[in-house]
């Protein structure tokens, strides 16, 4: 793999709010279709930065989703379908006709909505440790989020929190890069915070726990026509082997599944080599 290329960043007016995005442009234009990469509910677009650089050969567009990172929070629209429309409108604004859509965690449902809404444009779907919850599990997740810390004195404190609160192995250099790319701060020794406000996350969690929730990966998978790749963290608490089998079995075409044995919920960070090799192998075959 090569890391030749450069980052570009900007804002687009999407769905009535300003969306921030960054995109990796490989030198020479790349050798695969572009990827729209959607971050999970505890992070922002920075979670894809290291992987994009190391893969190198693919244009990867990484938005901060509504209410995250540098994007505005319109104060409405917590459905997966709302997030999906944002991703599609960003692709329109950047004149991206055909693309692979990738999601992590809660964004896996969003990615599936994108693929279901735009079947002729989506060449492939990549799901990274999806969250597959019933209403009881969603309510429990809402309760847990109320006690999650938002701010830390410095990056060292933040690294300690991530390593202790999330299962799986965290290689020291990878964890340091992840915290630097995801947390909001001025520098290593300065105070830092999560890339969202607590009220924003709780509003999302409340919607996911409600009867209106459309975060339903298994139901959505039945509608997908394009090839799919699923990553599961081998020790993930969010995505069990049973959940993997249920989700895989719902696709009309059997997806490829890659288990990252040492990873928890963050395979791109915790087992970056396996993640990047498998992702590149999938992307280079999509048309």
C-alpha positions, 0 to 999 in steps of 0.5 A: 500500500502507498500513502501518496496523496493529500487531504482536502476539507470543506463545508457543504450546505446539506439538508439545511445545515453546514456539513464539514467533510474531509476527503483523501485524494490519492495521487493519480486519481486512485484505482477504485471507486470513491468511498463515502465513509460514515463514522460511529456515534462516539467519533467523527470523520477523523476515525478514518484518517489513518486508514485512508492514508495507509490504503492510499489508492482510494478517494475516501470522503469522510463527513462529520455527520449532523451534530458531530465534529465541525458539522452543525446540529440542525436539532432535528433528524435523528433517524438513520434515513435522515443521516442517509439522505445527508450522505447522498446529498454530499455525494451529489454536491461533490459530483460523485456518481457511483461509490461504495458506502462504509459505516461503523457502529450505528452508521452501518444502518445508515450505510444500508439505508444509503444502499437501499435508497440509491441501489444504482449508485452504490457499488458496495457496502462495508459494515464495520462492527455493526450495532444490532440491538432490540429496543431493550438493548437500545434503552440500556445503551441510552442509560449508559451514555448518561454517565460517559465523560465528555472532557479530559485534562489531556490526551493521556487521560483520554487514551486511558479512558478509551483503553479501559472503556472499550474491549479489545487490544489497543496498540499504543501508537494506534490508540495515540493516533486515534485520540489525536484524530478523533478528540477535539483539542488544540494539542497533546497536552491541552484539555480535550473533549469528545466530538459531540455534546452530551445532549446530542448523543442522548437525543440520538440514543433516545430515538434509537430506543423509541418505537420509531427507530429505523436502525434495523440492519437485519431488515435493511440487509434484505433490500441490498443488491450490491456486494457487501463486506462485514467486519466483526471485532472478535471480542466485540460486545456490540456485535456477537457471532450470533448477530453476525450470522443473523445479519449475514443471512439476511442479505440476498447475496452472501456477504464476505465476513472478516473477523478481527480476532483481537479487536473490539468495536474498533477494528480499523484502529485495533487491527489496522493491518487486517482491516486495511488489507481486507478493505482494499481487496474488496474495494478493488473489485467493486465496479 
